[in-house]
Amino acid sequence: QVQLVQFGGGLVQPGGSLRLSCVASGFTFSDYAMSWVRQAPGKGLEWVSSINMNGGSASYADTVKGRFTISRDNAKNTLYLQMDSLKPDDTAVYSCAKWSARGVYYSGYVPPSDDEYDYWGQGTQVTVSS
C-alpha cells in the first residue's frame, strides 16, 4: 500500500534551518509529482511547494520563495524540503502529498485538496520560536 513517512521537524530559532524528508513506498515514486503543504494553528491548509517527476522543475508559494528548497531523490524514493531563514510565521504542521495523476505536473499554485492529492504524509510539527 502507498505510504508517505515523514522525518525531521522540531523547534528552531528564527533565522535557523530545518530539513524535512518524506520517504515514499508502495508506488513508482518517479512517476508522480509531489508537494509540501502546511497548516498553521487555527488556519487552513496552505500549499508550500511542488516538484515535478524528475526534480527538474519546482514551484513555491510567495511566502516561502527564496527561503525554502524542494528536492527529490528518486533513487531513494525520498522528497525533501530544505527550510532556511525560518520565521515564526512558518510555524505549522508540514505534510508531504502525492499528486493523484501519474505523469502530470503543472507549475504554480496547487490547491491543497483531495482533488489534487491522493495520499498524504503523517505531518510533522515545525515550530519557529526564540
C-alpha positions in Angstrom: 0.0 0.0 0.0 1.1 3.6 -0.5 2.9 5.1 2.4 4.5 8.5 2.9 6.5 8.6 6.1 8.0 11.9 7.2 11.1 12.7 9.2 12.5 15.9 10.5 10.9 19.0 12.0 11.1 20.3 15.5 11.9 23.5 17.3 14.2 26.1 15.7 15.0 29.7 16.4 14.1 32.5 14.0 16.7 32.6 11.2 17.5 28.9 11.6 17.2 26.0 9.2 15.5 22.6 9.1 15.2 19.9 6.6 12.1 17.7 6.2 12.1 14.3 4.5 9.3 12.2 3.1 10.0 8.6 2.3 7.6 7.0 -0.2 6.7 3.4 -0.8 4.0 1.4 -2.5 4.1 3.2 -5.8 6.5 4.2 -8.5 7.8 7.4 -6.9 9.4 8.8 -10.1 6.1 8.7 -11.9 4.4 11.3 -9.7 4.8 14.9 -8.8 5.0 15.7 -5.1 4.1 18.7 -3.0 4.5 20.0 0.5 1.6 21.7 2.3 1.3 23.2 5.8 -1.3 24.1 8.3 -0.6 26.8 10.9 -2.6 26.8 14.2 -6.1 28.0 13.6 -5.7 28.3 9.8 -6.5 26.2 6.8 -4.1 24.2 4.6 -1.6 26.2 2.7 0.3 24.9 -0.4 4.0 25.5 0.1 5.8 23.9 -2.9 5.6 21.3 -5.7 8.2 19.5 -7.7 7.8 17.6 -11.0 8.6 13.9 -11.5 12.3 14.2 -12.3 13.0 17.1 -10.0 13.8 19.4 -12.8 11.0 21.9 -12.1 9.7 23.3 -8.9 7.2 26.0 -7.7 6.9 27.9 -4.5 4.4 29.9 -2.6 5.4 33.6 -2.4 5.6 33.3 1.4 8.5 30.8 1.2 10.1 31.7 -2.2 13.8 32.3 -1.8 13.9 30.6 1.6 12.7 27.0 1.0 14.0 24.5 -1.5 12.1 21.4 -2.5 14.0 18.5 -4.0 13.7 14.8 -4.5 16.0 11.7 -4.9 14.1 9.2 -7.0 16.7 6.5 -6.3 15.9 6.8 -2.6 12.1 7.4 -3.1 12.5 10.5 -0.9 11.2 14.0 -1.1 12.9 16.8 0.8 12.1 20.4 2.0 15.1 22.5 3.0 13.9 25.4 5.0 16.2 28.3 5.7 15.8 31.7 7.2 12.8 30.4 9.1 10.3 32.9 10.6 7.8 32.5 13.4 5.1 32.6 10.7 6.5 29.4 9.3 5.3 27.6 12.4 2.9 24.8 11.2 2.4 21.2 10.7 4.0 20.3 7.4 2.9 17.4 5.2 4.1 15.9 2.0 1.5 14.9 -0.6 1.4 12.7 -3.7 -0.3 14.1 -6.8 -3.2 12.0 -7.9 -2.5 11.9 -11.6 0.5 9.9 -12.9 2.9 11.9 -15.1 1.1 15.2 -14.5 2.8 18.3 -13.3 1.9 22.0 -13.6 3.8 24.9 -12.2 2.3 27.4 -9.7 -0.3 27.2 -7.1 -1.8 23.7 -6.4 -4.9 23.7 -4.2 -4.3 21.5 -1.1 -7.3 19.3 -1.7 -8.1 15.7 -2.2 -8.9 16.5 -5.9 -5.2 17.1 -6.5 -3.6 14.7 -4.0 -4.5 11.2 -3.1 -2.0 10.4 -0.3 -0.6 12.5 2.5 2.3 12.1 4.9 1.5 11.9 8.6 2.5 15.5 9.2 5.4 16.9 11.2 5.5 19.9 13.5 7.8 22.8 12.8 8.0 25.5 15.5 10.0 28.6 14.9 10.4 30.5 18.2 13.1 32.1 20.3 
